[in-house]
Amino acid sequence: MKKIINGRLYNTETAELIASHDNGYFANDFHYCSEDLYRKKNGEFFLYGEGGGLSKYAEPYGNGWGYGEIITPLSVDEAKKWMEKNCDADTYLSFFDAEE
C-alpha cells in the first residue's frame, strides 16, 4: 500500500518490515485485525493496519461496515511503545536499546 501523508510517501513495498501482530482471528472474520510496523530508508516508522468490519480499521460500506486499511506515521517513541506491547524482547532489542 502507498499513501502520502503530509507530503511524505509511505510505501509498504519499499520500507523494511520490522514486526507484525494480529489478534488471532482468521482473516475472513469481521473481528480480524493485523498491524505491521515498518521503517523507511530515512529511519521513519509507520504502522500499516488492516481489519474486518468489526475491527478498529473498519470502513463504512453501504449501510454497514467492512474491511479497511490505513497507514499511520509513528514517532520513535510510538514505535517503541508498539514494539513493547506486541513484540518479544529480542525483536525490540534488535532496533532499540533498553535500560537494565
Order of alpha helices (4+ residues) and beta strands (2+ residues): beta-beta-beta-beta-beta-beta-beta-beta-alpha-alpha
